[in-house]
């Protein structure tokens, strides 16, 4: 277990050293949509006129207030890495909900990283390898640069409830270790 954690931490640290900043835009051969590949922000997504799925999905989502209340207390202590496909229907569904939850929980917007991958699930840099991306979207939760959980492609209950469960599990583990 310790070896795995050390390996993950060293990969994370070395991966940031090799990370490509910025993103490339290309046209999806399957549907003609825009593919963002690389490192970008929610603000970058909002600037693309064809990404109406983000603003509509964010506006229409009503997160569970009990989960958001829990996340307001705890989410800011964690870092989030989100890997998505701007071409992907699952990303179009889940990422706006996540964004709404982040806003509702007053999450510091300087604590997340958002990466786009192409249909082959490859990023502009090494992020797809570093984070072992198989399906998108993938939301990875980190505490002190160590992965504590992830949501892959879909949620079990809701994005806010699944995040709260990951965080509660980490809090319980930390409490037992003290």
Beta strands, then each sheet from edge to edge (+ up, - down):
strand 1: 23-27
strand 2: 34-40
strand 3: 79-84
strand 4: 112-116
strand 5: 138-143
strand 6: 146-152
sheet 1: 1+ 2- 4+ 3+ 5- 6+
end
